[in-house]
Amino acid sequence: MRWPFQTRWTQPTSNWGRGIHMPHPGCCCAIAALLAGMAQAQITINSKTGVVTNGATPATTSQVDRRYQQIEPTHVSLTKSELDAKTRLELIRALQSEQGFAMRPFPRGHKGLTLEANGKLEPAGENYLNLATREGLSAKPGDRVVLTDIKIEHSRIVFDLNGGPDAKHRFLQHVQLGTGPSMNPVVQGDDHEPTGARLSLTFGDHVPELTGDDVKALLAPMISFGLKTPVQAFTDTLPPKLKDAILNHHVLVGMSTEMVLFAKGQPEGKSREMDGQMPFEEWIYGKPPREVDFVRINGNRVIRVEIAKVGEIPVIFTKNEVEGLMRTDGTPLQVARTVKAGDVERDPNTQAPAAVPSILKPGEKIPDEPTSGQMRPVQFPKPKPQPDDQSGAQPDATAPASQPPGAPAPPSATQLPPGDASQTTPPKPPAPPPVGSSQPE
């Protein structure tokens, strides 16, 4: 019988036979069962497309937001002849300063996005989303973009959109000219931070013979050059249900403020209120006797829509209908958030707010009598009572420690009434005269 698992180790001075180790049969069965379980629960994440699949079921389980997913390749016939100088100039003249509408988010950054002719987009999926988060967006889907600069290289065409991502005169800004102590910069003025984007259209070995229409067809998944209104350009990037709602001027729970503005325009009134611990903003559309729509917004999303008509009960919508539409598989979009130490998320609708900071020790209770918040009269400390003279004290108890010579003794502090039989202590004889003094007659 041959065991399915064997391990072997060798040493320079030992032979192969001494290095063979055969594990216990029970251990082999446990390892096999563990590997089988891992194979069934294996999950594969494609970092380029953002697709998450299960090893047991090849069907896709979840995807990144549809705006950052991989594009559908185009099918434009390309010639094998190389682009010559005349066609190069005609192509630049046809595309220079051409305007279109963004179909995907365009991030900033020097490298930008790379689109393969009749191929895929790089980056895509999670990397695409991370690039947009790290560099910031230059244009959102539906925004107007302008081809401000075109560079045709050996095997690619580089388009700078809305001024490009690089600063102008970034080297000349550090150069100054002058004589003596006075120096003047070559470039006058401070240029603003660039906010443009970059898109590279790559080919195989060389750039083939192309016309302006061919390049526009190759860029169609990213930029639409057709004649459209801003609303049409924006809704073309959305799912059909969401597109129909905006074109029909309906507001759905889960829409962003940008979608609401495209659907209904600017509101006729706004108000800010609090619902428990949650602040919200109410956008009001319409006035009686017409239909009045109350759109409640928290942050950047619609959380409640109320439609009120004269003589009818108001209709309230609170179910999110947009969250699943922004993903191709219909699952809700989950935004990753890093929770730091001590940062706890609370639902203001179901959870009480966190306790305020206190100097009390754990388990210590607040006294019943309030100690702050009330005005009270000032209480000064009471003076200590003076001790009364005690009866029967010795007359010399309070006498000074030393007296000058010849001074008479002070009288007793307490005089007893005559005939008091309770007095048992005989009176103290007078003190003898000091030495050297004469006896009085």
Stockholm file with secondary structure:
# STOCKHOLM 1.0

chainA/1-441         MRWPFQTRWTQPTSNWGRGIHMPHPGCCCAIAALLAGMAQAQITINSKTGVVTNGATPATTSQVDRRYQQIEPTHVSLTKSELDAKTRLELIRALQSEQGFAMRPFPRGHKGLTLEANGKLEPAGENYLNLATREGLSAKPGDRVVLTDIKIEHSRIVFDLNGGPDAKHRFLQHVQLGTGPSMNPVVQGDDHEPTGARLSLTFGDHVPELTGDDVKALLAPMISFGLKTPVQAFTDTLPPKLKDAILNHHVLVGMSTEMVLFAKGQPEGKSREMDGQMPFEEWIYGKPPREVDFVRINGNRVIRVEIAKVGEIPVIFTKNEVEGLMRTDGTPLQVARTVKAGDVERDPNTQAPAAVPSILKPGEKIPDEPTSGQMRPVQFPKPKPQPDDQSGAQPDATAPASQPPGAPAPPSATQLPPGDASQTTPPKPPAPPPVGSSQPE
#=GR chainA/1-441 SS CCCSCCEECCCTTSCSGGGEECCCHHHHHHHHHHHHHHHHTCEEECTTTCCEEESSSCSEEECCCGGGSCCCCCCCCCCSSBCCHHHHHHHHHHHTTCEEEESSCEECSSSCEEEETTSCEESCTHHHHHHHHHHCEEECTTCEEEEEEEEECSSEEEEEETTCSSCTTTTGGGCEEEETTEEEESSCSCCCCCCCEEEEEECSSSCBCCCHHHHHHHTTTTEECSCCCHHHHHHTTSCHHHHHHHHTTCCCTTCBHHHHHHHHCSCSEEEEEEETTEEEEEEEECCTTSCEEEEEEETTEEEEEEEECTTSCCEEECSCSSTTTTSTTCCCCCCCCCCCTTCCCCCTTTSCCCCCCCCSCTTCCCCSSCCSSSCCCCCCCCCCCCCCCCTTCCGGGSSCSCCCTTCCCCCCSCCCCTTCTTCCSCCCCCCCCCTTCCCCC
#=GC SS_cons         CCCSCCEECCCTTSCSGGGEECCCHHHHHHHHHHHHHHHHTCEEECTTTCCEEESSSCSEEECCCGGGSCCCCCCCCCCSSBCCHHHHHHHHHHHTTCEEEESSCEECSSSCEEEETTSCEESCTHHHHHHHHHHCEEECTTCEEEEEEEEECSSEEEEEETTCSSCTTTTGGGCEEEETTEEEESSCSCCCCCCCEEEEEECSSSCBCCCHHHHHHHTTTTEECSCCCHHHHHHTTSCHHHHHHHHTTCCCTTCBHHHHHHHHCSCSEEEEEEETTEEEEEEEECCTTSCEEEEEEETTEEEEEEEECTTSCCEEECSCSSTTTTSTTCCCCCCCCCCCTTCCCCCTTTSCCCCCCCCSCTTCCCCSSCCSSSCCCCCCCCCCCCCCCCTTCCGGGSSCSCCCTTCCCCCCSCCCCTTCTTCCSCCCCCCCCCTTCCCCC
//
